[in-house]
Amino acid sequence: MATDEELVEEELCALEAIFGDDCHVNREERIVKVYIPDRHHVPSAVLHAHLPPSYPSACPPVADLVRLSIVLFPKCSADTAKKIWLG
């Protein structure tokens, strides 16, 4: 039977394969960020997930969804926000 660490590594590799550049993984801190829709456009949100030390055998991941368009550019039009984000 696989250990939690082996299962986490397998899952992180799968997420990177699925989302590619739109997924940032910090293995040391066990944090995953997925940019929605992607990093090449103004993302409307970022999914943050933290995998606790006892994940997946004893507890679930802790996740939140942050809407960047509201947080970063509350008074900008979509075009202006895109220019700011993409440079």
C-alpha positions in Angstrom: 0.0 0.0 0.0 1.3 3.5 -0.9 2.2 6.0 1.8 0.6 9.4 2.1 3.7 11.0 0.6 3.7 8.7 -2.4 -0.1 9.4 -3.0 0.5 13.1 -2.7 3.4 13.1 -5.2 1.3 11.0 -7.6 -1.6 13.5 -7.3 0.6 16.6 -7.7 2.1 15.1 -10.8 -1.4 14.4 -12.2 -2.4 18.0 -11.5 0.7 19.3 -13.3 0.0 17.1 -16.2 -3.7 18.2 -16.4 -3.2 21.9 -15.9 0.3 22.5 -17.2 1.5 26.1 -16.8 -1.8 27.0 -15.2 -0.9 25.0 -12.1 1.8 26.0 -9.6 2.9 23.4 -7.1 5.0 24.1 -4.0 6.0 20.6 -2.9 7.8 21.7 0.3 4.7 23.5 1.6 2.2 21.2 -0.1 0.4 24.0 -1.8 -1.3 24.0 -5.2 -2.5 27.0 -7.1 -4.6 26.6 -10.3 -5.3 29.7 -12.4 -8.7 30.0 -13.9 -9.1 30.3 -16.8 -5.3 30.4 -17.3 -2.1 32.4 -16.7 -2.1 33.9 -20.2 -5.4 35.9 -19.7 -6.6 37.9 -16.8 -7.5 35.1 -14.5 -10.9 35.4 -13.0 -9.9 33.2 -10.0 -7.2 31.1 -8.5 -7.9 27.9 -6.7 -5.6 27.5 -3.7 -5.3 24.1 -2.1 -3.2 23.0 0.9 -2.5 19.3 1.5 -2.2 18.7 5.2 0.5 16.3 6.5 -2.1 13.5 7.1 -3.7 13.9 3.6 -5.1 11.8 2.0 -5.4 9.0 4.7 -6.9 11.1 7.5 -8.0 14.5 6.3 -9.1 16.3 3.2 -7.3 19.1 1.4 -8.0 22.7 2.5 -9.1 24.8 -0.5 -10.4 28.2 -1.2 -11.2 30.1 -4.4 -10.1 33.7 -4.8 -11.8 35.9 -7.4 -8.9 38.0 -8.6 -10.9 40.3 -10.9 -12.6 41.7 -7.8 -9.6 41.7 -5.5 -7.0 43.1 -7.9 -9.0 45.3 -10.3 -12.3 46.2 -8.5 -13.0 49.4 -10.6 -11.3 48.4 -13.9 -13.0 47.3 -17.1 -12.1 43.8 -18.3 -9.9 45.3 -21.0 -8.0 47.6 -18.6 -7.6 44.7 -16.1 -6.2 42.5 -19.0 -3.7 45.3 -19.9 -2.5 45.6 -16.3 -2.2 41.8 -15.9 -0.5 41.0 -19.1 1.6 44.2 -19.2 
